[in-house]
């Protein structure tokens, strides 16, 4: 018996609805796959940008003119392979109090304050080295004049400054927002939080260092003379490269030496 016209029409309409349904499912599946792919690419891009930002910040203090390749040293993490190196000065040296004094760079006299309360280990290391005469005649080997980072970096072993052979951690008194106001005195370091040693930096402008990289121990501040430092040293910028090109990171155009450091 042949099917009725009504039955054929219903069958055709059913096939049309099925094709339409399958087409919508295919489109939906394609859109879902594309959204998932786009989300994965977006997350990957964010991770790459964050990683590059962290590496850029660390490179400021782990490479450049005269900076030695850091040796493995202690970290603030629980990694059992990380340990302090050498005879690290006792954190008790700072006596949990504020120390005041003068740091003279060339002829620029900077009044300074060292905080033995907020950063006892870093302050003790700095005080111990200062009392031993380590910083006397030490060359400040690095100046940065970037838009978000202006620092003078000093304390690298060399010449009369004999490497004391210690490095320490953990990090102390790190700004959570990554902001280091002009006049901040902080410990320089390599990738490990416990690669802190003799080198320190002073911000001559308000500066930002990405906190996702771990940050830097703030152990003091400049209380006077910073304007004179900017006028006499920082404003001259970085020494030109051999090819005559200019940069924002390198040896100061005005050779800079620690001519005196007193603390009390």
C-alpha positions as CSV (number, residue, x, y, z in Angstrom):
1,X,0.0,0.0,0.0
2,X,1.5,3.4,-1.0
3,X,1.9,6.0,1.8
4,X,-0.5,8.9,1.8
5,X,0.5,12.4,0.8
6,X,0.1,13.4,4.4
7,X,2.5,10.7,5.6
8,X,5.1,11.7,2.9
9,X,4.8,15.4,3.9
10,X,5.3,14.5,7.6
11,X,8.3,12.4,6.8
12,X,9.9,15.1,4.7
13,X,9.2,17.7,7.4
14,X,10.8,15.3,9.9
15,X,13.9,14.9,7.7
16,X,14.1,18.7,7.3
17,X,13.9,19.3,11.1
18,X,16.6,16.6,11.7
19,X,18.9,18.2,9.1
20,X,18.3,21.6,10.7
21,X,19.0,20.2,14.2
22,X,22.2,18.5,13.1
23,X,23.3,21.7,11.4
24,X,22.8,23.8,14.6
25,X,24.7,21.2,16.6
26,X,27.6,21.3,14.2
27,X,27.7,25.2,14.4
28,X,27.4,25.1,18.2
29,X,30.2,22.5,18.5
30,X,32.4,24.7,16.2
31,X,31.7,27.8,18.2
32,X,32.5,26.0,21.5
33,X,35.8,24.7,20.1
34,X,36.8,28.1,18.8
35,X,35.9,29.8,22.2
36,X,37.9,27.2,24.1
37,X,40.9,27.6,21.7
38,X,40.7,31.4,22.0
39,X,40.6,31.1,25.8
40,X,43.7,28.9,25.9
41,X,45.6,31.3,23.6
42,X,44.6,34.2,25.8
43,X,45.8,32.5,28.9
44,X,49.0,31.5,27.2
45,X,49.6,35.1,26.1
46,X,49.1,36.4,29.6
47,X,51.5,33.9,31.0
48,X,54.1,34.8,28.4
49,X,53.8,38.5,29.1
50,X,54.0,37.9,32.9
51,X,57.1,35.7,32.5
52,X,58.8,38.3,30.2
53,X,58.1,41.1,32.7
54,X,59.6,39.1,35.5
55,X,62.7,38.2,33.5
56,X,63.1,41.9,32.5
57,X,63.0,43.0,36.1
58,X,65.5,40.3,37.2
59,X,67.9,41.1,34.4
60,X,68.3,44.7,35.7
61,X,70.2,43.2,38.7
62,X,71.7,40.1,37.3
63,X,73.4,41.3,34.1
64,X,75.2,44.3,32.7
65,X,78.6,45.9,33.2
66,X,80.8,44.3,35.7
67,X,78.1,42.1,37.3
68,X,79.5,38.6,38.0
69,X,77.5,35.4,37.3
70,X,75.8,34.6,40.6
71,X,76.5,31.3,42.4
72,X,73.7,29.1,43.6
73,X,72.6,30.3,47.0
74,X,69.7,30.1,49.4
75,X,66.1,30.8,48.7
76,X,63.1,31.8,50.8
77,X,61.3,28.7,49.6
78,X,61.4,25.3,51.3
79,X,63.8,23.9,48.6
80,X,66.3,21.8,50.7
81,X,69.0,22.5,48.1
82,X,68.9,26.3,49.0
83,X,71.2,27.3,51.8
84,X,73.0,30.5,52.9
85,X,76.6,30.6,51.7
86,X,79.6,31.5,53.8
87,X,79.8,33.4,57.1
88,X,76.7,35.5,57.0
89,X,76.7,38.4,59.6
90,X,74.3,37.8,62.5
91,X,71.0,39.6,62.2
92,X,71.5,40.7,65.8
93,X,74.2,43.2,64.6
94,X,71.4,45.7,63.6
95,X,70.1,45.6,67.2
96,X,66.5,46.1,66.0
97,X,66.9,49.8,65.8
98,X,67.4,52.6,63.2
99,X,70.9,53.5,62.3
100,X,71.7,56.9,60.7
101,X,74.8,58.1,58.9
102,X,76.2,59.5,55.6
103,X,76.9,57.8,52.3
104,X,79.1,60.1,50.2
105,X,79.1,59.4,46.4
106,X,81.9,61.5,44.8
107,X,81.2,64.8,46.5
108,X,77.5,64.2,47.0
109,X,76.7,63.7,50.7
110,X,73.6,61.5,51.2
111,X,72.0,61.3,54.6
112,X,70.8,57.7,55.1
113,X,68.7,55.7,57.6
114,X,69.2,52.0,57.9
115,X,66.2,50.1,59.4
116,X,67.4,47.3,61.7
117,X,63.9,46.5,62.7
118,X,62.1,45.8,59.5
119,X,65.0,44.2,57.7
120,X,67.4,42.9,60.5
121,X,69.4,40.5,58.3
122,X,70.0,42.9,55.4
123,X,70.7,45.8,57.7
124,X,73.2,43.7,59.7
125,X,75.0,42.6,56.5
126,X,75.3,46.2,55.3
127,X,76.3,47.5,58.8
128,X,78.9,44.8,59.1
129,X,80.4,45.5,55.7
130,X,80.4,49.3,56.4
131,X,82.2,48.8,59.7
132,X,84.8,46.6,58.1
133,X,85.5,49.3,55.5
134,X,84.3,47.1,52.6
135,X,82.5,50.0,50.8
136,X,85.2,52.6,51.1
137,X,86.4,53.3,47.6
138,X,83.9,51.0,46.0
139,X,82.7,51.9,42.5
140,X,79.0,52.3,41.8
141,X,79.1,50.3,38.6
142,X,75.5,50.7,37.4
143,X,73.0,53.4,36.7
144,X,69.5,53.0,35.2
145,X,67.4,55.8,33.9
146,X,64.4,54.0,32.5
147,X,60.9,55.4,32.7
148,X,59.8,53.2,35.5
149,X,63.2,52.3,37.1
150,X,65.9,54.8,38.1
151,X,68.6,53.3,40.4
152,X,72.3,53.6,41.2
153,X,73.8,50.2,42.1
154,X,76.9,49.8,44.2
155,X,78.8,47.3,46.3
156,X,80.2,44.9,43.7
157,X,83.4,43.2,44.8
158,X,86.5,44.6,43.1
159,X,89.6,46.6,43.7
160,X,89.9,47.3,47.5
161,X,86.5,45.6,48.1
162,X,87.4,42.0,48.6
163,X,84.5,39.6,48.2
164,X,83.5,38.5,51.7
165,X,82.2,35.2,50.3
166,X,78.7,35.2,51.7
167,X,75.1,35.3,50.4
168,X,72.0,35.2,52.4
169,X,68.2,35.2,52.6
170,X,65.3,35.3,53.0
171,X,63.8,38.5,51.5
172,X,62.6,41.1,54.1
173,X,60.4,44.1,54.0
174,X,59.5,43.7,50.3
175,X,56.9,46.2,48.9
176,X,53.8,44.2,48.0
177,X,52.8,46.7,45.3
178,X,56.3,46.8,43.6
179,X,56.6,50.5,44.3
180,X,60.0,51.7,45.5
181,X,59.8,55.5,46.1
182,X,62.8,57.7,45.3
183,X,65.4,57.4,48.0
184,X,64.7,53.7,48.8
185,X,67.8,51.7,49.7
186,X,67.4,48.0,48.9
187,X,69.5,44.8,48.4
188,X,70.3,43.8,44.8
189,X,70.2,40.1,44.1
190,X,70.2,37.4,41.3
191,X,67.3,35.0,40.7
192,X,67.4,33.3,44.1
193,X,65.9,35.3,47.0
194,X,68.9,34.3,49.0
195,X,71.6,35.5,46.6
196,X,71.7,38.8,48.5
197,X,75.2,39.8,49.5
198,X,77.2,43.0,49.2
199,X,75.4,44.8,46.4
200,X,72.7,47.4,47.0
201,X,70.8,50.0,45.0
202,X,69.3,53.4,45.7
203,X,66.3,54.6,43.7
204,X,66.8,58.2,42.4
205,X,63.3,58.3,41.0
206,X,60.0,56.6,42.0
207,X,60.4,53.1,40.6
208,X,58.4,50.0,39.9
209,X,59.7,46.4,40.1
210,X,57.3,43.6,39.3
211,X,56.4,42.0,42.6
212,X,55.7,38.6,40.9
213,X,59.5,38.3,40.6
214,X,59.8,38.2,44.4
215,X,60.8,41.8,44.9
216,X,63.8,43.2,46.8
217,X,64.6,43.7,50.4
218,X,64.2,47.4,51.5
219,X,66.5,48.0,54.4
220,X,66.9,51.8,54.4
221,X,66.3,55.2,52.9
222,X,68.0,58.4,51.8
223,X,67.0,61.2,54.1
224,X,68.8,64.1,52.4
225,X,71.0,64.9,49.4
226,X,69.1,63.0,46.8
227,X,68.3,66.1,44.7
228,X,72.0,66.9,44.6
229,X,72.8,63.3,43.5
230,X,70.3,63.6,40.6
231,X,71.7,66.9,39.5
232,X,75.4,65.9,39.7
233,X,75.3,62.2,38.7
234,X,71.9,60.8,37.6
235,X,71.1,63.6,35.2
236,X,74.2,62.9,33.2
237,X,72.8,59.5,32.4
238,X,74.5,56.3,31.3
239,X,77.9,56.3,29.5
240,X,77.5,55.9,25.7
241,X,78.3,52.5,24.3
242,X,81.4,51.9,22.2
243,X,79.4,52.6,19.0
244,X,78.2,55.9,20.4
245,X,74.6,54.7,21.0
246,X,72.8,55.8,24.2
247,X,71.1,53.5,26.7
248,X,69.2,53.7,30.0
249,X,71.1,50.9,31.7
250,X,74.9,50.7,32.1
251,X,77.9,52.5,33.7
252,X,77.2,56.0,34.9
253,X,78.4,58.7,32.5
254,X,79.9,60.4,35.6
255,X,82.2,57.7,37.2
256,X,80.8,57.3,40.7
257,X,82.7,56.0,43.8
258,X,81.7,55.6,47.5
259,X,84.2,58.0,49.1
260,X,82.8,57.8,52.6
261,X,80.3,55.7,54.6
262,X,79.6,56.3,58.3
263,X,76.8,54.8,60.5
264,X,75.9,55.2,64.1
